[in-house]
Amino acid sequence: MAEAMKGLHRTHRCTEVSNQNIGETVTVMGWVQKRRNLGSMIFVDLRDRSGLLQVVFETKDIGEEGFAKAEKLRNEFVIAAVGRIEKRAGAVNENLATGDIELRATELRILSESETPPFPIEEDSQTKDELRLKYRYLDLRRPDLQRNLILRSKVATLVRNFLAEEGFLEIETPILGKSTPEGARDYLVPSRIHPGKFYGLPQSPQLFKQLLMCSGYDRYFQIAKCFRDEDLRADRQPEFTQIDMELSFVDVDDVIDVNERLLARVFQEAIGVEVPLPIPRMTWQEAMDRFGSDKPDTRFGMELVDVSEVVKGCGFGVFIGALDNGGSVRGINAEGQGAMPRKKIDALVNLAKDYGAKGLAYLAVNEDGTYKSSFAKFMTEEELSALVQAMQGKPGDLLLFAADQNKVVYDVLGSLRLELAKNLGLLNKNQFNFLWVTEFPLLEWSEEQNRFVAMHHPFTMPMEEDLELLDTDPGKVRAKAYDIVLNGTELGGGSVRIFQNHVQEKMFEILGFTMEDAYERFGFLLNAFKYGVPPHAGLAYGFDRMLMLMAGEDSIREVIAFPKVKDASCLMTEAPNVVDLKQLDELSIAIQAEE
């Protein structure tokens, strides 16, 4: 039977007591993690969000009635215990913060009883994700998840404090906005008062934060909820959180400077990791050429090598065909993997095909200096030697080559180097390699839409020295855009924004928007720009991704209190779900049954 608090007040959390409190009478409250009944004594590990404390029940301290009550305790009962802190009589537990002390209970109250949980409440749970997420309120009691959410709170506080010191104002922007169908799909919210019209939930506060710069707020930030109706992956959710910021009267270096200092402060104070400043910078082109990725993982080598010149004129049709079609031949050296079994090489070939390659050419350098290769018969001994030399191949190495259009070659080798690094155990979660990637292309060609689309968004400023190329060769224009990358994950990205009318109009023209289209979509921003707009720039971090990396987790679900699963549903609340017809009628919405 649950008892009331009856004026009892908690004096300490479980691990807020220490040797300093020996001899003091304290009151602790929490959940029973484990109970051991030794007949004359009962030991309980009591758990709250701070950790565990051993509570000892003995008749001489608590009386017969209290001891009888302690015998009823089971896992996950919620209790209050009053007693003296003493040195542990038994063995010290080195793994616990309170491992050398215990509470000798003089009073016990059972505040709430518990049924047997569907899975053990323990660290590193082996329980299936589906079951954990269905009972997320129990899953959230696990110490490792609680540590993650405590870290999340701590990082948010550090970010707020740092940005406030740097003169940023925290301003909230609307959740109910206008749908702008450029980019990922919006979540739509029907309006009852305006039948047939819809709000769009924000994918980011982009337009509002630019308006705040027009309104003279100088430096804005927000820890903002954002929404995207897209297919999910390990580091994606339909609703996610951004650390969003915008600054006036700045250029690229100013934004990078303040953000480097922010990262250094947050990583040092939250997880004790020193971020050496300045963070290295690399242009987008260099990142693609060396790593096959615009978010390179620099914790290991295995960089791409362009061997197009070396194989020019060789007898291997695949290489020659790629070069004749304006593509390239590039390779990576998996050092020491020359003896890789054929089955594993075939798996790498299949991975390459998944990324658009027709195949993958390989060459293993045997320990005796001879070669085992999928294409050796098409090349002379001299050509093979020159190729191995260009790749700095040594006996025992495995060389892998992709030959195709550059985009395919980058995708294939960029993915292969990550797959190999994972398989070879080269990815150290305790190593934090930051990198700025700069000078992205302003535009990319969309085969599907048969037009240029903005690589970031339509308000990104071209580099001044490339402005004249907007008319002659738009595909070559570089943007004043920058991404901050950590261990091969894009942590955040931003750009300097267009603030001159003629540049913005030219941008819309290249993207295939008429001015009518542009005003239809973004009229409120374009009108604001007519009334004096400062040069401005910004950046937004994926807050959940940042925390995932800080906590050493593989999925952002482990750092979000109530995440969705892959089909964007919540197993615990069963959202999304059907609603009453009355609600739909009020919204002027009819559901059409599928044929």
C-alpha positions as CSV (number, residue, x, y, z in Angstrom):
1,M,0.0,0.0,0.0
2,A,1.5,3.4,-1.0
3,E,2.2,5.8,1.8
4,A,2.1,9.6,1.8
5,M,5.1,11.8,2.2
6,K,3.6,13.1,5.5
7,G,5.9,16.1,5.8
8,L,9.1,14.1,4.9
9,H,11.6,16.2,2.9
10,R,14.4,14.8,0.8
11,T,17.8,16.2,2.1
12,H,20.1,14.7,-0.5
13,R,20.1,12.8,-3.8
14,C,21.7,9.4,-3.6
15,T,25.2,10.4,-4.6
16,E,25.2,13.8,-3.0
17,V,26.2,12.0,0.3
18,S,29.9,11.1,0.8
19,N,32.5,10.5,3.6
20,Q,31.9,14.1,4.7
21,N,28.3,13.1,5.8
22,I,29.3,10.1,8.1
23,G,27.3,10.3,11.3
24,E,24.7,12.6,9.8
25,T,21.0,11.7,9.6
26,V,19.7,12.2,6.0
27,T,16.6,11.4,3.9
28,V,16.9,9.9,0.4
29,M,14.2,8.9,-2.1
30,G,14.3,6.9,-5.3
31,W,13.7,3.6,-7.0
32,V,14.8,0.1,-5.7
33,Q,17.4,-1.1,-8.2
34,K,18.2,-4.3,-6.4
35,R,17.3,-6.0,-3.1
36,R,19.3,-8.7,-1.2
37,N,17.7,-10.4,1.8
38,L,20.3,-12.1,4.1
39,G,17.7,-13.0,6.7
40,S,18.8,-10.7,9.5
41,M,19.7,-7.9,7.2
42,I,18.3,-6.5,3.9
43,F,20.5,-4.6,1.5
44,V,18.8,-2.3,-1.1
45,D,20.6,-0.4,-3.9
46,L,18.6,2.8,-4.2
47,R,18.7,4.7,-7.5
48,D,17.9,8.2,-8.5
49,R,19.2,10.3,-11.5
50,S,22.4,10.9,-9.6
51,G,23.4,7.2,-9.2
52,L,23.2,4.5,-6.5
53,L,23.4,4.4,-2.7
54,Q,23.3,1.2,-0.6
55,V,20.6,1.3,2.1
56,V,20.8,-1.3,5.0
57,F,17.7,-2.4,6.9
58,E,18.3,-4.2,10.3
59,T,15.7,-4.7,13.0
60,K,17.9,-3.0,15.7
61,D,17.8,0.2,13.7
62,I,14.3,0.2,12.1
63,G,12.2,-2.0,14.4
64,E,10.2,-5.1,13.5
65,E,7.5,-3.3,11.6
66,G,10.0,-1.4,9.5
67,F,11.9,-4.6,8.8
68,A,8.7,-6.4,7.7
69,K,8.0,-3.5,5.3
70,A,11.6,-3.8,3.9
71,E,11.0,-7.5,3.2
72,K,8.1,-6.5,0.8
73,L,10.4,-4.3,-1.4
74,R,10.8,-5.3,-5.0
75,N,12.7,-3.8,-8.0
76,E,11.3,-0.3,-9.1
77,F,9.4,0.3,-5.9
78,V,9.6,4.0,-5.0
79,I,10.7,4.5,-1.4
80,A,11.9,7.1,1.1
81,A,14.5,6.1,3.6
82,V,15.7,8.1,6.6
83,G,18.9,7.1,8.4
84,R,22.5,7.6,9.4
85,I,25.4,7.6,6.9
86,E,28.1,5.2,8.0
87,K,31.3,3.6,6.7
88,R,30.5,0.4,4.8
89,A,30.8,-2.6,7.0
90,G,31.3,-5.0,4.1
91,A,33.6,-4.7,1.0
92,V,34.0,-1.3,-0.7
93,N,32.5,-1.1,-4.2
94,E,35.1,0.8,-6.3
95,N,32.6,1.2,-9.2
96,L,30.2,3.3,-7.2
97,A,30.6,7.0,-6.3
98,T,29.2,6.0,-2.9
99,G,31.0,2.7,-2.8
100,D,32.6,3.1,0.7
101,I,29.5,4.3,2.6
102,E,25.9,3.2,3.3
103,L,22.7,4.4,4.8
104,R,21.6,2.6,8.0
105,A,17.8,3.1,7.7
106,T,15.8,4.1,10.8
107,E,12.6,4.8,8.8
108,L,11.1,3.5,5.5
109,R,8.2,4.6,3.5
110,I,6.9,2.8,0.4
111,L,5.7,5.7,-1.7
112,S,4.7,3.6,-4.7
113,E,4.8,0.0,-5.7
114,S,5.8,-1.4,-9.1
115,E,4.8,-4.3,-11.3
116,T,7.7,-6.3,-12.7
117,P,9.1,-4.3,-15.6
118,P,9.1,-5.8,-19.1
119,F,12.9,-5.6,-19.2
120,P,15.7,-5.0,-16.7
121,I,16.5,-1.3,-15.9
122,E,20.3,-1.5,-16.5
123,E,23.1,0.1,-18.5
124,D,24.0,-1.1,-22.0
125,S,20.6,-2.7,-22.3
126,Q,20.4,-5.7,-24.7
127,T,16.6,-5.3,-25.0
128,K,15.3,-4.9,-28.5
129,D,14.8,-1.2,-29.5
130,E,11.1,-1.7,-30.2
131,L,10.4,-2.9,-26.7
132,R,12.5,-0.1,-25.1
133,L,10.8,2.6,-27.2
134,K,7.3,1.2,-26.4
135,Y,8.1,1.5,-22.7
136,R,10.3,4.6,-23.1
137,Y,9.4,6.0,-19.6
138,L,11.1,2.9,-18.2
139,D,14.0,3.0,-20.7
140,L,14.7,6.6,-19.6
141,R,15.4,5.3,-16.1
142,R,18.5,3.6,-17.4
143,P,21.7,5.4,-16.1
144,D,23.3,5.6,-19.5
145,L,20.2,7.4,-21.0
146,Q,19.9,9.6,-18.0
147,R,23.6,10.6,-18.4
148,N,22.9,11.5,-22.1
149,L,19.9,13.7,-21.2
150,I,21.8,15.4,-18.4
151,L,24.6,16.0,-20.9
152,R,22.0,17.5,-23.3
153,S,20.8,19.9,-20.6
154,K,24.4,20.9,-19.7
155,V,25.4,21.6,-23.3
156,A,22.2,23.7,-23.9
157,T,23.1,25.8,-20.9
158,L,26.8,26.2,-21.9
159,V,25.7,27.3,-25.4
160,R,23.2,29.8,-24.0
161,N,25.7,31.3,-21.6
162,F,28.5,31.5,-24.2
163,L,26.3,33.2,-26.8
164,A,24.8,35.6,-24.3
165,E,28.4,36.6,-23.3
166,E,29.1,37.2,-27.0
167,G,26.2,39.6,-27.4
168,F,23.6,37.3,-28.9
169,L,19.9,37.7,-28.1
170,E,17.7,34.6,-27.7
171,I,14.6,35.2,-29.8
172,E,11.9,32.7,-30.6
173,T,10.5,32.4,-34.2
174,P,7.1,31.0,-35.2
175,I,6.4,27.2,-35.4
176,L,3.2,27.9,-37.5
177,G,4.6,29.4,-40.8
178,K,4.1,29.3,-44.5
179,S,5.0,26.2,-46.5
180,T,7.9,26.8,-49.0
181,P,8.2,23.6,-51.1
182,E,11.8,24.2,-52.0
183,G,13.9,21.3,-50.6
184,A,12.6,18.6,-48.2
185,R,8.9,18.0,-47.6
186,D,7.1,20.2,-45.1
187,Y,4.8,19.0,-42.3
188,L,1.4,20.7,-42.9
189,V,-1.0,21.8,-40.3
190,P,-4.6,22.5,-41.5
191,S,-6.3,25.8,-40.4
192,R,-9.8,25.6,-39.0
193,I,-10.4,29.3,-39.4
194,H,-9.1,29.4,-43.0
195,P,-10.7,26.3,-44.6
196,G,-8.5,24.6,-47.2
197,K,-5.4,26.5,-46.1
198,F,-2.4,25.1,-44.3
199,Y,0.5,26.2,-42.1
200,G,3.9,24.6,-42.7
201,L,6.1,23.6,-39.8
202,P,9.6,25.1,-40.1
203,Q,12.4,23.1,-41.5
204,S,14.6,25.9,-40.1
205,P,14.1,29.5,-38.9
206,Q,16.0,30.7,-41.9
207,L,13.8,33.5,-43.3
208,F,12.8,34.8,-39.8
209,K,16.3,35.0,-38.6
210,Q,17.3,37.0,-41.7
211,L,14.3,39.3,-41.0
212,L,15.6,39.8,-37.5
213,M,18.9,41.0,-39.0
214,C,16.8,43.5,-41.2
215,S,15.2,44.6,-37.9
216,G,18.5,45.5,-36.3
217,Y,18.9,42.8,-33.6
218,D,22.5,42.3,-34.7
219,R,23.1,38.9,-33.2
220,Y,20.3,36.3,-32.7
221,F,20.3,32.7,-31.5
222,Q,17.7,30.1,-30.7
223,I,17.7,26.4,-29.7
224,A,15.0,25.7,-32.2
225,K,12.6,22.8,-32.9
226,C,12.5,22.0,-36.7
227,F,10.5,19.5,-38.7
228,R,11.1,17.6,-41.9
229,D,8.9,15.0,-43.5
230,E,11.6,12.8,-45.0
231,D,12.9,9.3,-44.8
232,L,14.7,8.6,-41.6
233,R,18.3,7.4,-41.0
234,A,20.4,6.8,-37.8
235,D,21.1,10.5,-37.5
236,R,17.7,11.8,-38.7
237,Q,14.3,12.4,-37.0
238,P,11.1,14.0,-38.3
239,E,11.4,16.6,-35.5
240,F,14.9,17.7,-34.5
241,T,16.7,20.5,-32.7
242,Q,19.0,23.2,-34.1
243,I,21.4,25.6,-32.4
244,D,20.5,28.4,-34.8
245,M,22.3,31.8,-35.1
246,E,22.6,34.8,-37.4
247,L,25.0,37.8,-37.2
248,S,25.0,41.2,-38.8
249,F,28.0,43.2,-40.2
250,V,30.2,40.1,-40.5
251,D,32.0,38.0,-43.1
252,V,33.1,34.3,-43.1
253,D,36.0,34.7,-40.7
254,D,33.9,36.4,-38.1
255,V,31.3,33.6,-38.0
256,I,34.0,30.9,-37.9
257,D,35.9,32.7,-35.1
258,V,32.9,32.9,-32.7
259,N,31.9,29.3,-33.5
260,E,35.4,27.9,-32.9
261,R,35.4,29.5,-29.5
262,L,31.9,28.2,-28.8
263,L,32.9,24.6,-29.7
264,A,36.1,24.8,-27.7
265,R,34.1,26.0,-24.6
266,V,31.3,23.4,-24.9
267,F,33.5,20.4,-25.6
268,Q,36.0,21.3,-22.8
269,E,33.4,22.0,-20.1
270,A,30.8,19.3,-21.0
271,I,33.1,16.3,-21.8
272,G,36.7,17.5,-21.0
273,V,37.8,17.4,-24.6
274,E,40.2,20.1,-25.8
275,V,39.5,21.4,-29.3
276,P,42.8,22.9,-30.6
277,L,42.2,26.2,-32.3
278,P,42.1,27.3,-35.1
279,I,40.2,24.4,-36.5
280,P,41.7,23.3,-39.9
281,R,40.0,24.5,-43.1
282,M,39.7,22.7,-46.4
283,T,37.9,23.8,-49.6
284,W,35.1,21.7,-50.9
285,Q,37.1,20.7,-53.9
286,E,40.1,19.6,-51.8
287,A,37.8,17.5,-49.6
288,M,36.2,15.8,-52.6
289,D,39.6,15.1,-54.3
290,R,41.2,13.8,-51.1
291,F,38.4,12.0,-49.3
292,G,35.5,11.7,-51.8
293,S,33.2,13.5,-49.4
294,D,32.2,17.0,-48.4
295,K,32.2,15.8,-44.8
296,P,35.5,14.0,-44.6
297,D,36.5,11.8,-41.6
298,T,40.1,12.8,-41.0
299,R,40.8,10.3,-38.1
300,F,42.5,8.0,-40.6
301,G,44.3,8.2,-44.0
302,M,43.4,6.0,-47.0
303,E,43.0,9.2,-49.1
304,L,41.9,9.1,-52.8
305,V,44.7,9.3,-55.4
306,D,43.9,10.5,-59.0
307,V,45.7,8.1,-61.3
308,S,44.0,9.3,-64.5
309,E,47.3,10.5,-66.0
310,V,49.1,7.2,-65.1
311,V,46.6,4.9,-66.8
312,K,46.0,7.1,-69.8
313,G,46.7,5.0,-72.9
314,C,46.7,1.7,-71.1
315,G,44.9,-1.4,-72.5
316,F,42.2,-1.6,-69.9
317,G,38.9,-0.5,-71.5
318,V,37.1,0.4,-68.3
319,F,39.8,3.0,-67.4
320,I,40.0,4.4,-70.9
321,G,36.2,4.5,-71.4
322,A,35.8,6.6,-68.2
323,L,38.6,9.0,-69.3
324,D,37.1,9.4,-72.8
325,N,33.8,10.3,-71.2
326,G,35.3,13.1,-69.3
327,G,35.5,11.1,-66.0
328,S,38.5,10.1,-63.9
329,V,40.2,7.0,-62.5
330,R,41.0,7.2,-58.8
331,G,42.1,4.7,-56.1
332,I,42.6,4.1,-52.4
333,N,45.3,2.0,-50.7
334,A,44.0,-0.3,-48.0
335,E,47.4,-0.8,-46.4
336,G,48.2,-4.3,-45.2
337,Q,44.9,-5.8,-46.7
338,G,46.5,-7.6,-49.7
339,A,45.5,-11.0,-48.3
340,M,41.8,-10.0,-48.0
341,P,39.7,-13.1,-49.0
342,R,37.8,-12.9,-52.3
343,K,34.5,-13.0,-50.5
344,K,35.2,-9.8,-48.7
345,I,36.5,-8.1,-51.9
346,D,33.2,-9.1,-53.6
347,A,31.3,-7.5,-50.8
348,L,33.2,-4.2,-51.5
349,V,32.4,-4.6,-55.2
350,N,28.7,-4.8,-54.3
351,L,29.0,-1.8,-52.1
352,A,30.6,0.2,-55.0
353,K,27.6,-0.9,-57.2
354,D,25.2,0.4,-54.6
355,Y,26.8,3.8,-55.0
356,G,26.4,3.9,-58.8
357,A,29.6,2.2,-60.0
358,K,29.5,-0.5,-62.6
359,G,32.2,-2.4,-60.7
360,L,35.4,-2.0,-58.8
361,A,38.9,-2.8,-60.0
362,Y,41.4,-4.2,-57.5
363,L,45.0,-5.0,-57.3
364,A,46.7,-6.8,-54.4
365,V,50.5,-6.5,-54.0
366,N,51.7,-10.0,-52.8
367,E,54.4,-10.2,-50.2
368,D,56.9,-11.4,-53.0
369,G,56.1,-8.2,-55.0
370,T,53.9,-10.0,-57.6
371,Y,50.3,-8.8,-58.3
372,K,46.9,-10.4,-58.0
373,S,44.4,-8.3,-59.9
374,S,41.1,-8.2,-61.7
375,F,42.6,-6.2,-64.6
376,A,46.4,-7.2,-64.7
377,K,45.9,-9.1,-68.1
378,F,45.0,-5.8,-69.8
379,M,48.1,-3.9,-68.7
380,T,51.8,-4.3,-69.2
381,E,54.2,-5.0,-66.3
382,E,55.5,-1.4,-66.6
383,E,52.0,0.1,-66.5
384,L,51.1,-2.0,-63.4
385,S,54.3,-1.0,-61.7
386,A,53.7,2.7,-62.4
387,L,50.2,2.4,-61.1
388,V,51.4,0.7,-57.8
389,Q,54.0,3.3,-57.4
390,A,51.5,6.2,-57.9
391,M,49.4,4.6,-55.1
392,Q,52.5,4.1,-52.9
393,G,51.7,0.4,-52.8
394,K,53.9,-1.9,-50.8
395,P,53.9,-5.7,-50.5
396,G,50.8,-6.7,-48.5
397,D,48.6,-3.7,-49.7
398,L,45.3,-3.8,-51.5
399,L,44.6,-1.1,-54.1
400,L,41.0,-0.4,-55.1
401,F,40.1,1.7,-58.2
402,A,36.9,3.4,-59.4
403,A,36.6,4.7,-63.0
404,D,33.5,6.8,-63.9
405,Q,32.2,10.3,-63.9
406,N,33.8,12.3,-61.0
407,K,30.6,12.3,-58.9
408,V,30.3,8.5,-59.0
409,V,34.0,8.0,-58.3
410,Y,33.9,10.3,-55.3
411,D,30.7,8.6,-53.9
412,V,32.1,5.1,-54.4
413,L,35.6,5.6,-52.9
414,G,34.4,8.0,-50.2
415,S,32.0,5.3,-49.0
416,L,34.6,2.5,-49.4
417,R,37.2,4.2,-47.3
418,L,34.6,4.6,-44.5
419,E,33.5,1.0,-44.8
420,L,37.1,-0.3,-44.7
421,A,37.9,2.0,-41.7
422,K,34.9,0.6,-39.8
423,N,35.8,-3.0,-40.6
424,L,39.5,-2.4,-39.7
425,G,38.7,-0.7,-36.4
426,L,40.3,2.6,-37.4
427,L,37.4,4.8,-36.0
428,N,38.2,5.9,-32.4
429,K,35.1,7.4,-30.8
430,N,37.3,9.2,-28.2
431,Q,39.1,11.1,-31.0
432,F,37.5,14.4,-32.1
433,N,38.7,15.7,-35.5
434,F,37.0,19.0,-36.4
435,L,37.3,20.5,-39.9
436,W,35.8,23.5,-41.7
437,V,34.8,22.7,-45.3
438,T,34.5,26.0,-47.3
439,E,33.9,27.3,-50.8
440,F,31.1,24.9,-51.7
441,P,29.6,25.1,-55.2
442,L,26.8,27.6,-55.1
443,L,24.6,25.4,-57.4
444,E,24.2,21.8,-58.4
445,W,22.5,20.5,-61.5
446,S,19.4,18.5,-61.0
447,E,18.8,15.9,-63.7
448,E,15.3,15.3,-62.4
449,Q,14.2,19.0,-62.6
450,N,16.5,19.8,-65.6
451,R,17.8,23.0,-63.9
452,F,20.3,24.3,-61.3
453,V,19.2,24.0,-57.7
454,A,20.8,25.8,-54.7
455,M,23.3,23.6,-52.9
456,H,22.4,25.3,-49.6
457,H,19.5,27.7,-50.2
458,P,18.6,30.5,-52.6
459,F,19.9,33.2,-50.2
460,T,23.6,32.1,-50.2
461,M,26.1,34.7,-51.3
462,P,28.4,33.8,-54.2
463,M,32.1,34.5,-53.7
464,E,32.8,38.0,-55.0
465,E,35.5,36.9,-57.4
466,D,33.0,34.4,-59.0
467,L,30.1,36.9,-59.5
468,E,30.8,37.4,-63.2
469,L,30.5,33.6,-63.8
470,L,26.8,33.7,-62.8
471,D,26.1,34.7,-66.5
472,T,28.7,32.6,-68.2
473,D,29.3,29.4,-66.2
474,P,26.9,29.2,-63.1
475,G,28.1,25.6,-62.3
476,K,31.6,27.0,-61.5
477,V,30.5,29.6,-59.0
478,R,31.6,29.0,-55.4
479,A,29.5,30.0,-52.4
480,K,30.5,31.8,-49.3
481,A,29.3,28.7,-47.5
482,Y,30.9,26.7,-44.7
483,D,30.2,23.5,-42.9
484,I,31.7,22.4,-39.6
485,V,32.5,18.7,-39.8
486,L,33.3,16.3,-36.9
487,N,34.6,12.8,-37.5
488,G,32.8,12.5,-40.9
489,T,29.5,13.9,-39.7
490,E,28.3,17.4,-40.7
491,L,27.7,19.1,-37.3
492,G,26.5,22.3,-38.8
493,G,26.5,24.6,-41.8
494,G,25.9,28.1,-42.8
495,S,26.7,30.9,-45.2
496,V,27.0,34.6,-45.8
497,R,23.7,35.7,-47.1
498,I,22.9,37.7,-50.3
499,F,21.9,41.2,-49.2
500,Q,22.1,43.1,-52.6
501,N,18.9,43.0,-54.7
502,H,20.6,42.6,-58.1
503,V,22.5,39.5,-56.9
504,Q,19.3,38.0,-55.3
505,E,17.4,38.6,-58.6
506,K,20.2,37.0,-60.6
507,M,20.1,34.0,-58.2
508,F,16.4,33.5,-58.7
509,E,16.7,33.8,-62.4
510,I,19.4,31.0,-62.5
511,L,17.2,28.8,-60.3
512,G,14.4,29.2,-62.8
513,F,12.1,31.3,-60.6
514,T,10.4,34.3,-62.2
515,M,10.2,37.3,-59.9
516,E,6.5,36.5,-59.5
517,D,7.4,33.0,-58.3
518,A,10.0,34.5,-55.9
519,Y,7.6,37.0,-54.5
520,E,4.9,34.3,-54.2
521,R,7.3,32.3,-52.0
522,F,9.5,34.7,-50.2
523,G,7.8,38.1,-50.8
524,F,7.9,39.1,-47.1
525,L,11.7,38.7,-47.1
526,L,12.3,40.4,-50.4
527,N,10.1,43.4,-49.4
528,A,12.0,43.7,-46.1
529,F,15.2,43.9,-48.1
530,K,13.9,47.1,-49.7
531,Y,14.2,49.0,-46.4
532,G,17.9,48.8,-45.6
533,V,19.5,45.4,-44.9
534,P,22.9,44.9,-43.3
535,P,25.4,42.3,-44.6
536,H,24.7,39.2,-42.5
537,A,25.6,35.6,-42.2
538,G,24.7,32.6,-40.0
539,L,25.1,29.0,-39.1
540,A,23.0,26.2,-37.6
541,Y,24.1,23.1,-35.8
542,G,22.3,19.8,-35.6
543,F,22.0,19.8,-31.8
544,D,21.0,16.1,-31.6
545,R,23.9,15.0,-33.9
546,M,26.4,17.0,-31.8
547,L,25.2,15.3,-28.7
548,M,25.3,11.8,-30.3
549,L,29.0,12.3,-31.1
550,M,29.7,13.8,-27.6
551,A,28.0,10.9,-25.9
552,G,29.7,8.3,-28.2
553,E,26.4,6.9,-29.4
554,D,25.6,5.5,-32.9
555,S,22.0,7.0,-33.1
556,I,20.4,10.3,-32.2
557,R,17.6,8.3,-30.6
558,E,19.9,7.8,-27.6
559,V,20.1,11.5,-26.9
560,I,16.5,12.4,-27.5
561,A,14.0,11.8,-24.7
562,F,11.0,10.6,-26.8
563,P,12.2,9.8,-30.3
564,K,10.3,8.4,-33.3
565,V,11.2,5.2,-35.1
566,K,12.0,4.7,-38.8
567,D,8.5,5.3,-40.1
568,A,8.2,8.5,-38.1
569,S,5.8,6.9,-35.5
570,C,6.0,6.9,-31.7
571,L,5.7,3.4,-30.4
572,M,4.8,4.6,-26.9
573,T,2.0,7.1,-27.7
574,E,1.0,5.4,-31.0
575,A,1.3,8.7,-32.8
576,P,0.3,9.4,-35.6
577,N,-3.2,8.1,-35.2
578,V,-6.8,8.5,-36.5
579,V,-8.9,11.4,-35.2
580,D,-12.6,11.9,-34.7
581,L,-14.6,12.7,-37.8
582,K,-15.9,15.8,-35.9
583,Q,-12.4,17.2,-35.8
584,L,-11.9,16.6,-39.5
585,D,-15.2,18.3,-40.3
586,E,-14.2,21.3,-38.3
587,L,-11.0,21.5,-40.5
588,S,-13.0,21.0,-43.7
589,I,-10.9,17.8,-44.4
590,A,-12.3,14.6,-45.9
591,I,-10.2,11.4,-45.9
592,Q,-10.3,9.5,-49.2
593,A,-10.1,5.8,-48.9
594,E,-7.4,4.2,-51.0
595,E,-8.8,2.2,-54.0
